[in-house]
Amino acid sequence: MVLVTTKDQDTDRMWGMRQGARAYLTKPFSETELSEVIGRLLGGAVEAPPSEA
C-alpha cells in the first residue's frame, strides 16, 4: 500500500507505516517520485516517465 496524503509530520508517517503502508508520499509530488516508489516496490520493473522539456 502506498499512502498519498497532505500530512507531512513524522507522527503521520509513523502512523501510516504502522497501518501497513510500504511507502508514504506527501502532496504535491512529481511523476518521477511516484514512478520511483512504484518501481522500488515492484523491484525496479517500472521506468520513470520521460522528462518534459
trRosetta pair geometry for C-beta under 8 A, 3 or more apart (Angstrom, degrees):
i j d omega theta_ij theta_ji phi_ij phi_ji
1 19 7.9 -74 86 112 146 92
1 20 5.7 60 30 113 131 93
1 21 5.0 -89 95 -111 97 56
1 22 6.1 128 51 8 52 83
2 21 6.6 84 -124 -157 21 96
2 22 6.7 -51 -75 62 63 81
2 23 4.5 -11 -119 68 87 104
2 24 7.5 -170 -163 -75 61 26
2 25 6.5 21 172 2 105 107
2 37 6.2 100 -125 141 134 132
2 38 7.5 -48 -50 -79 156 72
2 41 7.2 -100 -63 -39 110 160
3 16 4.5 -87 10 -157 165 133
3 19 7.9 80 -65 69 133 123
3 21 4.5 -39 -16 -114 107 147
3 23 7.2 -166 29 96 66 55
3 24 4.9 -3 61 -118 107 70
3 25 7.0 179 91 32 56 63
4 25 5.0 -11 -108 72 71 104
4 26 7.9 157 -157 -100 51 18
4 27 6.6 69 173 -53 87 93
4 29 7.6 -111 -137 18 99 133
5 8 7.9 -176 102 -56 93 60
5 12 7.1 -142 105 164 146 130
5 16 7.4 -144 6 -83 143 142
5 24 7.4 -32 28 -165 108 85
5 25 7.6 138 25 83 61 56
5 26 6.1 -40 79 -113 67 64
5 27 6.8 -125 113 -2 20 94
6 26 6.5 79 -139 -161 24 84
6 27 5.0 -42 -87 48 71 108
7 12 3.9 -157 140 -151 118 160
7 26 7.1 -124 71 -116 37 104
8 12 6.7 10 3 57 5 139
8 13 7.8 25 -157 -46 37 101
8 26 4.5 46 -88 -123 99 159
9 12 4.5 100 58 0 81 103
9 13 7.2 -148 95 -3 45 84
10 13 5.6 -54 -151 36 36 112
10 14 6.3 36 153 -19 68 105
11 14 5.7 -51 -145 37 33 112
11 15 6.3 37 154 -21 64 104
12 15 5.7 -53 -150 35 30 112
12 16 6.4 30 153 -19 64 107
13 16 5.8 -56 -149 36 30 112
13 17 6.3 25 157 -15 66 107
13 24 5.2 142 -132 108 82 167
14 17 6.0 -58 -146 39 30 107
14 18 6.3 31 154 -20 65 108
15 18 5.7 -60 -151 37 29 112
15 19 6.5 28 152 -21 64 107
16 19 5.7 -58 -152 33 32 111
16 21 4.5 -9 156 15 91 144
16 24 5.0 108 99 -102 147 123
17 20 7.9 161 -177 18 31 9
17 21 5.4 -82 -94 62 42 94
17 24 6.7 -69 -57 -39 85 128
21 24 5.6 76 130 -69 145 85
22 41 5.8 104 113 -115 134 116
23 37 4.6 117 -174 -163 161 119
23 40 7.5 119 -81 75 133 120
23 41 6.3 -89 -23 -59 128 124
25 29 4.9 -37 -179 -39 116 162
25 33 6.6 130 -131 134 119 118
25 34 6.7 27 -110 -92 165 74
25 37 6.3 -90 -60 -35 118 166
26 29 6.7 128 76 -54 44 106
29 33 4.5 -106 180 77 105 140
29 34 6.0 118 117 -49 121 88
30 33 4.7 105 55 2 77 98
30 34 7.2 -143 97 0 45 85
31 34 5.7 -57 -150 40 35 111
31 35 6.1 36 152 -20 68 108
31 48 7.9 114 123 -169 88 76
31 49 4.8 -27 138 29 131 139
32 35 5.7 -55 -145 38 30 111
32 36 6.3 32 155 -22 64 106
32 48 5.4 24 -130 -155 76 117
32 49 6.9 -112 -75 41 61 88
32 51 7.9 14 -69 -92 122 83
33 36 5.8 -55 -149 34 29 112
33 37 6.5 27 155 -17 64 105
34 37 5.9 -56 -150 36 31 109
34 38 6.3 26 155 -14 66 108
35 38 5.8 -57 -144 42 30 108
35 39 5.9 32 157 -21 66 110
35 46 5.7 -148 -162 128 78 116
35 47 7.2 -30 -174 113 129 33
35 48 4.5 128 111 -117 147 58
35 49 5.9 -161 -53 -11 148 79
36 39 5.7 -55 -142 39 27 112
36 40 6.2 30 157 -21 63 106
36 48 6.8 15 -60 -91 74 104
37 40 5.8 -54 -148 34 28 111
37 41 6.4 22 156 -13 63 109
38 41 5.8 -61 -148 41 30 108
38 42 6.1 10 159 -2 67 114
38 46 4.9 -1 109 34 106 162
39 42 6.0 -68 -140 50 27 97
39 43 7.9 -91 172 72 55 25
39 44 5.3 34 173 -121 95 33
39 45 6.6 -170 -137 48 66 46
39 46 4.0 -125 -81 57 79 91
39 47 7.5 99 -93 -63 128 15
39 48 7.4 -48 -31 -59 147 70
40 43 7.9 44 -178 -66 24 18
40 44 7.3 35 -94 -64 34 59
42 45 4.3 -83 129 37 117 109
42 46 5.7 85 52 -16 137 100
